[in-house]
Amino acid sequence: MIQRNVNLSRLKAGYLFPEIARRRREFAASHPEDPAKSETRIISLGVGNTTEPILPVIDAALVDGARRLAVTETYTGYTDEGFLELREGISRVFYKNAFSASEVFISDGAKCDIGRLQLLFGAETNVAVQDPSYPVYVDGSVLSGAAGEWSGEGYAGITYLPCTADNSYFPDLSRLGKNSLLYFCSPNNPTGAAATRSQLEELVASALEKRCLVVFDAAYAEYIRDPALPKTIFEIDRARECAIEVNSFSKPAGFTGVRLGWTVVPKELKYSGGESVNADWNRVMGTIFNGASNIAQAGGIAALTKEGLGEIRELCDFYLGNAKRIRKVLENLRIACVGGDNSPYIWARFPGKDSWDVFAEILEKCRVVTTPGSGFGPSGQSFIRFSAFGHRGDVEEACRRLAANLRP
């Protein structure tokens, strides 16, 4: 029999979110809910999964997209690159027509594209990540062979760039090694911090100087409400020479159960030998991916209309309203936190405490599920991430419980 992929054995136990689900199940088994007592119900402010229904214009387009597949004259099969109308629409709406359709690649979501990008760049690539960061950047690098053994403080071969209150949650780029692949997310998951224009200018300048490539995750860009904050790295001069941007309809349009995203790979982007990154990405996508669902793409096209963008704004405002309520409770409890203003996440600090212990305490005292910060990297220790993705009534009830039972 063939041997197990050694990279799987290097992953530390349990991907963060399945581990949270496991601990929730164990708690629920030993603390059964009483239907007559609403306060015994477990409420999740943990995993970043959207909860509100897809809004009317987009929903109608999804339904119509499905019906068109049932008619010979409008049936469509594989769309490897994605519908031209969708690729052009993404360039028009999010990038002011700065990219041709051949630079916009439609996919089944940002997370999937991040995994395929790790395949593109291979096991010999030097990887750097913000710390804390979305777990797939690190775990995917381990699976691709670009990282070594876990040491308790991180994986060998990965450069962790701490993002803390002391540096305004923006990394010290002097620690970034030359010729590295840097994963950068803004607004950040998990901290909720959004990079300023000057910070992104520093990022691009450092990447160009050190000949690094930035994978910029903009999945939460539509939550930015401060007009001074960039929504895309391509607002920064010369970013086309050093960056790829990954984005998704999941969080702004409620497509977590639909799956539709995109990656922008500028034609100016070259390897050290002068070869085209765009051409290689096209080859990878054409080799292992047959295109996003045509039904999902119909919904994406509708999302880019005036009415669809209005619905996206409305949905993001709803979740930001949840975030404002959560942050207000935490601040009233004098718990230091960041995020929740231009992001659906609030990053709360519990000095001197283990993140998983705080997770257990909140679950025990409040019956509220959160996300332990240590699961996002070494610098996440003593932090908890609160997610604003939830029904308004659930969020308000969770806030009442936190206010009554939680102490820093």
Beta strands, then each sheet from edge to edge (+ up, - down):
strand 1: 43-44
strand 2: 104-107
strand 3: 126-131
strand 4: 158-162
strand 5: 180-185
strand 6: 213-217
strand 7: 243-248
strand 8: 261-264
strand 9: 337-339
strand 10: 345-349
strand 11: 368-369
strand 12: 371-372
strand 13: 383-387
sheet 1: 1+ 11+
sheet 2: 2+ 8- 7+ 6+ 5+ 3+ 4+
sheet 3: 9+ 10- 13+ 12-
end
